[in-house]
Amino acid sequence: MTLNCIIVDDEPLALDILEDYISKVPFLTLVKRCENPIDALQTVQEGGIDLVFLDIQMPELTGIQFLKIAGNKCHYILTTAYPEYALESYDLNVSDYLLKPIAFDRFYKAVEKVHKQIKPAEPTTNTIQPLVSAQPFVAPPNPVQDFIFVKTEHKIQKIYLHDILFIEGLKDYISIFTKDERVITLQSMKKMEEALPTAQFIRVHKSYIIAIDKIKSIERSRITINDKIIPVGDTYRDEFYKVIGNKNI
């Protein structure tokens, strides 16, 4: 069963990212991408839409207001950089809540859940001409996402995973240290940890995630990366040494 979907987001780059992800999933068909939530609301009310990817912070109409007006005509996956809206959104029965930057594997898990919720025998009405047709998707034996997008103060920035040295958590935001720069983003360590591939990154402290291949040395539960000393927390010590025991560091 193919799911007809639309994207609602006032940031063009966010629209581009989700459109690219949708094109890789064989059971998704993108009908429309909307920067204006009013246009999107009209599309949903006309029918024929199964799934809406909905940003929360938008002008004219917020995602929460959109949900309250549109009702249960289709399934919704919220996409936002603000985790504080999660509780209210679940009260409105959304299918999932994706926190930006969104990794493809997390995206796929969310849409697969929606796909399973809709019975295959359920008839669908497709009266809208798709904007983008889903292409056949053949995944490599071990697909790896080699970059992430993070929201900074005024833009969404692309960061290649191979450039990341380590990530440091600070009260309400995190700092991503690459070989060339430091990128600050409003994000939780937990969400960032979930967005990164476990084969390349590991959390070693409540305030630090490191790139395994960037380790220079380890001494007395202290890791050196690019002359930065990073402590290994007691909670993470056993798992860390278990992982590096299988690495040629």
PyMOL commands that set and color helices and strands:
alter all, ss='L'
color gray80, all
select helices_A, chain A and resi 12-23+37-46+63-70+83-91+104-117+161-163+189-195+212-214+234-244
alter helices_A, ss='H'
color red, helices_A
select strands_A, chain A and resi 3-8+28-34+51-55+75-80+96-99+147-151+156-160+164-170+173-178+182-185+201-205+208-211+217-219+222-225+228-231
alter strands_A, ss='S'
color yellow, strands_A
deselect
rebuild
show_as cartoon
